Amino acid sequence: MVMDYEGFKKEIFKLTGIDLGSYKEKQMKRRLDSLISKNNFNGYKSYVEAIKVDKKLYSEFINYMTINVSEFYRNPEQWEKLKNIILPSLLEKSNNLKIWSAACSSGDEPYTLVMILNEFLPLGKIKIFATDIDGEILEKAKNGLYTDKSIANLPKKYIDKYFKVDGDIYAIKQEVKNCVEFNKHNLLADPYPKNCDLIVCRNVLIYFTEEAKAEIYKKFNRSLKTGGVLFVGSTEQIILYNLYNFKPIQTFFYQKEKDI
């Protein structure tokens, strides 16, 4: 019996807890069809049966589906705004900020946050809560090993201060790693942390349906303190921000005005 995409989505939800119905169908099907073809399966049914029993295929599927693309200081001008405008404003209220790096992928963004915050606070006072749906990529993040491509946009002063360089491998120093707590988290299904001052979630929501994005924005509102800030990616401006009780304070930065 041939399995259609609806049947595949149900099987994946039972297997992983991930709701593919919340991802844009055209994009997701294109990625899946490419992955299925690459592994020489003839359709959804044979592929889903294989990933149930083959850990390597399962890991590849999770990796492929969660679109792990990340780099340090991606869109540098936005990180400069964070450093020069957003963080000083938040630190005026408290020097004990609760910061969540959501869908953090290989750790580039939470480690970048530590480096920037260290310009204001000692490392011992910095704690970033970082999450991703992909357990394998979180292990990579914890290891903190990167190539020159990952750090291409990072200011040289940060590279010199926070990395040990061995050939073409850049290793994050342990004192920076100590500032980040990594945990597995599904944005569509798991509880969100509370009382955050800053949430960084960039270049992820573009893959979700409008309905899923709306739910996530509501949850981000509830996750933030009043006055807290959501930092999104360069293709993710929130058009109807007032529906979620946000107001734009800089391009790609939204401040929570009140509870939703």
Backbone hydrogen bonds in HBPLUS format (Angstrom, degrees):
<---DONOR---> <-ACCEPTOR-->    atom                        ^
c    i                          cat <-CA-CA->   ^        H-A-AA   ^      H-
h    n   atom  resd res      DA  || num        DHA   H-A  angle D-A-AA Bond
n    s   type  num  typ     dist DA aas  dist angle  dist       angle   num
A0008-PHE N   A0004-ASP O   2.96 MM   4  6.28 153.6  2.03 149.8 158.2     1
A0009-LYS N   A0005-TYR O   2.88 MM   4  6.14 157.6  1.93 151.5 156.5     2
A0010-LYS N   A0006-GLU O   3.18 MM   4  6.47 155.9  2.24 145.3 150.9     3
A0011-GLU N   A0007-GLY O   3.07 MM   4  6.36 159.3  2.11 148.8 154.2     4
A0012-ILE N   A0008-PHE O   2.91 MM   4  6.15 159.6  1.95 154.6 160.4     5
A0013-PHE N   A0009-LYS O   2.94 MM   4  6.13 153.9  2.00 146.3 153.5     6
A0014-LYS N   A0010-LYS O   3.04 MM   4  6.30 158.7  2.08 148.2 153.4     7
A0015-LEU N   A0011-GLU O   2.95 MM   4  6.13 149.8  2.05 143.3 152.2     8
A0016-THR N   A0012-ILE O   2.76 MM   4  5.75 163.5  1.79 154.9 158.5     9
A0017-GLY N   A0013-PHE O   2.78 MM   4  4.50 140.3  1.93 119.1 130.2    10
A0022-SER N   A0019-ASP O   3.09 MM   3  5.84 169.4  2.10 120.3 123.7    11
A0023-TYR N   A0020-LEU O   3.04 MM   3  5.35 164.0  2.07 111.5 116.5    12
A0209-THR N   A0022-SER O   2.77 MM 187  5.46 159.0  1.82 134.8 137.7    13
A0024-LYS N   A0207-TYR O   2.88 MM 183  5.84 163.5  1.91 143.1 146.7    14
A0028-MET N   A0024-LYS O   3.01 MM   4  6.13 169.4  2.02 159.2 162.7    15
A0029-LYS N   A0025-GLU O   2.80 MM   4  5.86 169.2  1.81 157.9 160.9    16
A0030-ARG N   A0026-LYS O   3.11 MM   4  6.20 154.4  2.18 141.2 148.2    17
A0031-ARG N   A0027-GLN O   3.06 MM   4  6.35 157.2  2.11 149.1 155.0    18
A0032-LEU N   A0028-MET O   2.84 MM   4  6.08 164.7  1.86 155.3 160.0    19
A0033-ASP N   A0029-LYS O   2.80 MM   4  5.86 165.6  1.82 150.3 154.6    20
A0034-SER N   A0030-ARG O   3.16 MM   4  6.26 153.5  2.23 139.5 146.2    21
A0035-LEU N   A0031-ARG O   3.01 MM   4  6.30 154.5  2.08 146.3 153.4    22
A0036-ILE N   A0032-LEU O   2.79 MM   4  6.01 166.4  1.81 162.2 165.3    23
A0037-SER N   A0033-ASP O   2.99 MM   4  6.02 161.3  2.03 142.5 147.9    24
A0038-LYS N   A0034-SER O   2.94 MM   4  6.05 157.1  2.00 143.5 150.3    25
A0039-ASN N   A0035-LEU O   3.15 MM   4  6.35 144.7  2.28 142.5 150.5    26
A0041-PHE N   A0036-ILE O   3.09 MM   5  5.48 175.4  2.09 156.1 154.6    27
A0040-ASN N   A0037-SER O   2.99 MM   3  5.01 161.0  2.03 107.1 111.7    28
A0047-TYR N   A0043-GLY O   3.23 MM   4  6.32 155.2  2.30 147.0 154.5    29
A0048-VAL N   A0044-TYR O   2.84 MM   4  5.97 168.7  1.86 158.0 160.5    30
A0049-GLU N   A0045-LYS O   3.09 MM   4  6.22 159.5  2.13 149.6 155.4    31
A0050-ALA N   A0046-SER O   3.12 MM   4  6.23 145.7  2.24 134.8 143.7    32
A0050-ALA N   A0047-TYR O   3.09 MM   3  5.09 118.5  2.49  93.6 108.8    33
A0051-ILE N   A0047-TYR O   2.99 MM   4  6.36 157.5  2.04 155.0 160.4    34
A0052-LYS N   A0048-VAL O   3.24 MM   4  6.35 131.0  2.49 137.0 148.1    35
A0053-VAL N   A0050-ALA O   3.13 MM   3  5.62 146.5  2.25 110.0 118.3    36
A0054-ASP N   A0050-ALA O   2.94 MM   4  5.94 138.1  2.12 152.8 165.9    37
A0058-TYR N   A0054-ASP O   2.92 MM   4  6.16 158.3  1.97 153.4 160.6    38
A0059-SER N   A0055-LYS O   2.88 MM   4  6.09 164.4  1.91 150.3 153.5    39
A0060-GLU N   A0056-LYS O   2.97 MM   4  6.18 158.2  2.02 146.5 152.9    40
A0061-PHE N   A0057-LEU O   2.87 MM   4  6.10 155.3  1.93 147.8 154.5    41
A0062-ILE N   A0058-TYR O   2.98 MM   4  6.35 164.9  2.01 156.4 159.1    42
A0063-ASN N   A0059-SER O   2.91 MM   4  6.07 168.1  1.93 152.8 156.6    43
A0064-TYR N   A0060-GLU O   2.86 MM   4  5.96 162.0  1.89 150.2 155.3    44
A0065-MET N   A0061-PHE O   2.82 MM   4  5.91 160.7  1.86 154.2 159.7    45
A0066-THR N   A0062-ILE O   3.01 MM   4  6.05 151.0  2.10 148.1 154.5    46
A0069-VAL N   A0067-ILE O   3.00 MM   2  5.95 119.6  2.38 113.2  97.0    47
A0072-PHE N   A0150-SER O   3.00 MM  78  5.97 153.6  2.07 148.0 156.3    48
A0078-GLN N   A0075-ASN O   2.94 MM   3  5.78 145.0  2.07 126.9 135.3    49
A0080-GLU N   A0076-PRO O   2.95 MM   4  6.26 147.9  2.05 151.0 161.0    50
A0081-LYS N   A0077-GLU O   3.12 MM   4  6.39 146.7  2.24 134.7 142.6    51
A0082-LEU N   A0078-GLN O   3.00 MM   4  6.35 154.0  2.07 143.7 150.9    52
A0083-LYS N   A0079-TRP O   2.93 MM   4  6.20 159.0  1.97 146.8 151.8    53
A0084-ASN N   A0080-GLU O   2.82 MM   4  5.93 165.3  1.84 153.4 157.5    54
A0085-ILE N   A0081-LYS O   2.83 MM   4  5.37 152.8  1.91 143.4 148.6    55
A0086-ILE N   A0081-LYS O   3.17 MM   5  6.53 159.0  2.22 145.5 151.9    56
A0087-LEU N   A0082-LEU O   2.86 MM   5  5.80 174.6  1.86 160.7 161.8    57
A0089-SER N   A0085-ILE O   3.35 MM   4  6.37 153.3  2.43 138.7 145.8    58
A0090-LEU N   A0086-ILE O   3.02 MM   4  6.34 157.6  2.07 154.0 160.6    59
A0091-LEU N   A0087-LEU O   2.79 MM   4  5.92 161.4  1.82 160.2 165.6    60
A0092-GLU N   A0088-PRO O   3.10 MM   4  6.22 125.0  2.42 135.1 146.8    61
A0093-LYS N   A0090-LEU O   3.10 MM   3  5.60 142.5  2.25 107.7 117.1    62
A0094-SER N   A0090-LEU O   3.27 MM   4  6.63 150.1  2.37 142.3 150.9    63
A0197-ASP N   A0098-LYS O   2.77 MM  99  5.29 159.2  1.82 143.8 151.1    64
A0198-LEU N   A0098-LYS O   3.34 MM 100  6.71 155.4  2.40 152.9 153.4    65
A0129-PHE N   A0099-ILE O   2.92 MM  30  6.13 175.1  1.92 167.3 165.9    66
A0100-TRP N   A0198-LEU O   2.97 MM  98  6.41 162.1  2.00 158.8 163.9    67
A0200-VAL N   A0100-TRP O   2.87 MM 100  6.28 163.0  1.90 159.0 164.2    68
A0101-SER N   A0129-PHE O   2.78 MM  28  6.14 156.5  1.84 150.9 159.1    69
A0131-THR N   A0101-SER O   3.01 MM  30  6.43 159.3  2.05 161.0 162.4    70
A0102-ALA N   A0200-VAL O   2.85 MM  98  6.04 140.9  2.00 148.9 161.6    71
A0103-ALA N   A0131-THR O   2.92 MM  28  5.56 106.5  2.47 120.0 139.1    72
A0104-CYS N   A0131-THR O   2.72 MM  27  5.67 164.3  1.74 155.0 157.5    73
A0107-GLY N   A0104-CYS O   3.16 MM   3  5.55 161.3  2.20 129.1 134.2    74
A0111-TYR N   A0107-GLY O   3.14 MM   4  6.13 163.9  2.16 154.3 159.2    75
A0112-THR N   A0108-ASP O   2.97 MM   4  6.08 147.3  2.08 138.8 148.5    76
A0113-LEU N   A0109-GLU O   2.91 MM   4  6.19 155.4  1.97 152.9 159.4    77
A0114-VAL N   A0110-PRO O   3.09 MM   4  6.42 150.5  2.18 143.2 150.2    78
A0115-MET N   A0111-TYR O   3.12 MM   4  6.45 161.6  2.15 149.9 153.6    79
A0116-ILE N   A0112-THR O   3.02 MM   4  6.33 161.5  2.06 155.7 160.3    80
A0117-LEU N   A0113-LEU O   2.87 MM   4  6.00 168.5  1.89 153.8 157.6    81
A0118-ASN N   A0114-VAL O   2.91 MM   4  6.02 142.9  2.05 147.6 157.2    82
A0119-GLU N   A0116-ILE O   3.03 MM   3  5.63 160.9  2.07 114.4 120.6    83
A0120-PHE N   A0117-LEU O   2.78 MM   3  5.37 157.5  1.83 117.2 125.0    84
A0121-LEU N   A0117-LEU O   2.83 MM   4  5.98 152.9  1.90 150.3 159.3    85
A0125-LYS N   A0122-PRO O   2.91 MM   3  5.62 163.1  1.94 122.7 128.3    86
A0126-ILE N   A0123-LEU O   3.05 MM   3  5.26 168.8  2.06 117.1 118.9    87
A0128-ILE N   A0179-CYS O   2.75 MM  51  6.15 159.4  1.79 161.4 168.6    88
A0181-GLU N   A0128-ILE O   2.86 MM  53  6.22 167.0  1.88 172.8 176.5    89
A0130-ALA N   A0181-GLU O   2.86 MM  51  5.90 175.2  1.87 154.9 156.2    90
A0183-ASN N   A0130-ALA O   2.89 MM  53  6.36 145.9  2.01 154.5 165.5    91
A0132-ASP N   A0183-ASN O   3.28 MM  51  6.86 141.0  2.44 147.3 157.7    92
A0185-HIS N   A0132-ASP O   2.86 MM  53  5.26 155.6  1.92 119.4 125.3    93
A0138-LEU N   A0134-ASP O   3.16 MM   4  6.45 145.3  2.29 145.5 155.5    94
A0139-GLU N   A0135-GLY O   3.19 MM   4  6.51 143.4  2.33 140.6 148.9    95
A0140-LYS N   A0136-GLU O   3.26 MM   4  6.66 151.7  2.35 142.4 149.6    96
A0141-ALA N   A0137-ILE O   2.93 MM   4  6.25 151.2  2.02 142.3 150.6    97
A0142-LYS N   A0138-LEU O   2.88 MM   4  6.18 156.5  1.94 148.6 154.2    98
A0143-ASN N   A0139-GLU O   3.06 MM   4  6.32 147.8  2.16 143.1 151.4    99
A0144-GLY N   A0140-LYS O   3.11 MM   4  6.46 145.4  2.23 146.0 154.9   100
A0172-ILE N   A0144-GLY O   2.86 MM  28  5.21 166.1  1.88 156.2 160.4   101
A0146-TYR N   A0170-TYR O   2.84 MM  24  5.01 153.5  1.91 136.8 145.8   102
A0170-TYR N   A0146-TYR O   2.73 MM  24  5.01 171.2  1.73 152.9 155.1   103
A0150-SER N   A0147-THR O   3.09 MM   3  5.49 126.7  2.39 105.6 117.5   104
A0152-ALA N   A0149-LYS O   3.44 MM   3  5.22 169.3  2.45 102.8 104.6   105
A0154-LEU N   A0151-ILE O   3.06 MM   3  5.19 150.5  2.15 107.2 116.4   106
A0158-TYR N   A0155-PRO O   2.98 MM   3  5.61 136.7  2.17 115.1 125.7   107
A0159-ILE N   A0155-PRO O   3.32 MM   4  6.75 155.9  2.38 147.2 154.2   108
A0160-ASP N   A0156-LYS O   2.88 MM   4  6.12 170.2  1.89 163.1 164.5   109
A0161-LYS N   A0157-LYS O   3.15 MM   4  6.14 147.2  2.27 132.4 140.8   110
A0162-TYR N   A0158-TYR O   2.88 MM   4  5.74 162.9  1.91 153.5 156.9   111
A0163-PHE N   A0159-ILE O   3.30 MM   4  5.50 139.7  2.47 140.1 140.8   112
A0173-LYS N   A0162-TYR O   2.93 MM  11  5.63 158.2  1.98 154.7 151.3   113
A0164-LYS N   A0171-ALA O   2.77 MM   7  5.10 157.0  1.82 145.9 153.2   114
A0171-ALA N   A0164-LYS O   2.86 MM   7  5.10 176.9  1.86 154.8 153.9   115
A0166-ASP N   A0169-ILE O   2.89 MM   3  5.25 171.7  1.90 160.6 163.4   116
A0169-ILE N   A0166-ASP O   3.06 MM   3  5.25 161.8  2.09 121.9 126.6   117
A0176-VAL N   A0173-LYS O   3.00 MM   3  5.58 143.6  2.14 113.5 123.5   118
A0177-LYS N   A0173-LYS O   3.18 MM   4  6.59 160.4  2.22 149.2 155.1   119
A0178-ASN N   A0174-GLN O   2.88 MM   4  6.12 150.7  1.96 154.7 162.3   120
A0179-CYS N   A0176-VAL O   2.97 MM   3  5.43 154.8  2.03 112.3 120.3   121
A0180-VAL N   A0177-LYS O   3.07 MM   3  5.60 169.5  2.09 119.9 123.3   122
A0189-ALA N   A0186-ASN O   3.08 MM   3  5.44 146.0  2.20 109.5 118.9   123
A0190-ASP N   A0186-ASN O   2.88 MM   4  5.32 168.5  1.89 153.4 156.9   124
A0196-CYS N   A0223-SER O   2.87 MM  27  6.01 177.2  1.87 154.5 154.3   125
A0225-LYS N   A0196-CYS O   2.84 MM  29  5.63 161.7  1.88 152.4 148.2   126
A0229-VAL N   A0197-ASP O   2.94 MM  32  6.30 158.6  1.99 140.7 142.5   127
A0199-ILE N   A0229-VAL O   2.89 MM  30  6.37 156.4  1.94 159.2 165.9   128
A0231-PHE N   A0199-ILE O   2.82 MM  32  6.15 164.8  1.84 167.8 172.4   129
A0201-CYS N   A0231-PHE O   2.98 MM  30  6.22 165.7  2.00 165.0 169.0   130
A0207-TYR N   A0204-VAL O   3.12 MM   3  6.10 171.4  2.13 126.6 129.3   131
A0208-PHE N   A0205-LEU O   3.04 MM   3  5.31 163.0  2.07 112.0 117.4   132
A0213-LYS N   A0209-THR O   2.93 MM   4  6.19 162.5  1.96 154.2 159.4   133
A0214-ALA N   A0210-GLU O   2.98 MM   4  6.16 156.5  2.03 145.4 151.4   134
A0215-GLU N   A0211-GLU O   3.22 MM   4  6.52 156.7  2.28 145.7 150.8   135
A0216-ILE N   A0212-ALA O   3.01 MM   4  6.28 157.5  2.06 150.2 156.8   136
A0217-TYR N   A0213-LYS O   2.85 MM   4  6.11 161.3  1.88 158.1 162.5   137
A0218-LYS N   A0214-ALA O   3.12 MM   4  6.36 154.6  2.19 143.5 150.1   138
A0219-LYS N   A0215-GLU O   2.99 MM   4  6.28 154.6  2.06 145.8 153.0   139
A0220-PHE N   A0216-ILE O   2.78 MM   4  6.06 150.4  1.87 150.8 159.8   140
A0221-ASN N   A0217-TYR O   2.96 MM   4  6.23 155.2  2.02 145.0 151.2   141
A0222-ARG N   A0218-LYS O   3.10 MM   4  6.48 159.7  2.14 147.2 151.5   142
A0223-SER N   A0219-LYS O   2.91 MM   4  6.07 134.8  2.11 139.1 152.2   143
A0223-SER N   A0220-PHE O   3.08 MM   3  4.88 125.1  2.40  91.2 106.3   144
A0224-LEU N   A0220-PHE O   3.05 MM   4  6.25 132.9  2.28 148.0 158.2   145
A0224-LEU N   A0221-ASN O   3.23 MM   3  5.41 140.7  2.39 100.8 111.0   146
A0228-GLY N   A0225-LYS O   2.87 MM   3  5.02 158.1  1.92 126.3 128.5   147
A0227-GLY N   A0256-LYS O   2.85 MM  29  5.11 151.7  1.93 136.5 145.9   148
A0256-LYS N   A0228-GLY O   2.85 MM  28  5.54 162.2  1.88 159.2 165.4   149
A0230-LEU N   A0254-TYR O   2.72 MM  24  5.11 161.8  1.75 152.8 158.9   150
A0254-TYR N   A0230-LEU O   2.88 MM  24  5.11 162.2  1.91 148.2 154.3   151
A0232-VAL N   A0252-PHE O   3.01 MM  20  5.32 159.2  2.05 148.8 155.1   152
A0236-GLU N   A0233-GLY O   3.14 MM   3  5.25 162.3  2.17 117.1 117.1   153
A0243-LEU N   A0240-LEU O   2.99 MM   3  5.73 152.2  2.06 120.5 127.9   154
A0244-TYR N   A0241-TYR O   3.04 MM   3  5.56 150.4  2.13 110.7 119.2   155
A0246-PHE N   A0241-TYR O   3.12 MM   5  5.26 164.9  2.15 140.0 140.6   156
A0245-ASN N   A0242-ASN O   3.21 MM   3  4.84 167.9  2.23 101.4 103.1   157
A0257-GLU N   A0245-ASN O   2.85 MM  12  5.57 174.9  1.85 155.1 156.8   158
A0247-LYS N   A0255-GLN O   2.87 MM   8  5.29 140.0  2.03 137.1 150.0   159
A0255-GLN N   A0247-LYS O   2.79 MM   8  5.29 165.7  1.81 156.4 153.4   160
A0249-ILE N   A0253-PHE O   3.01 MM   4  5.85 164.2  2.04 144.6 149.4   161
A0253-PHE N   A0250-GLN O   2.98 MM   3  5.10 161.8  2.01 132.0 129.1   162
